[in-house]
Amino acid sequence: MSHPRHQLDEVIHSPVRFAIVAALAAAEKAEFRYIRDLVEIETSALSKQVTILEAAGYVKATKGYVGKRPRTWLSITGEGRAAFATHCAALRKMVEGV
């Protein structure tokens, strides 16, 4: 099984989850609402996708407050960063025909 498709990560492969992980890979952490608006999905949809990414160990959600308002920050884990890099490398190989 040498074809690069075998290196694609089924969790990250979903377009919405791919967009979330890509956004988080570019930052140390990001506020939930920022990712929601960036990826252009509803709050409930983002929550569901974050739950899947957390279960895989790829994303960490941290809750806190800004003043009296609750906030949630998202960050990519080391495992998530490695999985994303492997997934992107496989996509590149497929596109380049390697």
Order of alpha helices (4+ residues) and beta strands (2+ residues): alpha-alpha-beta-alpha-alpha-beta-beta-alpha
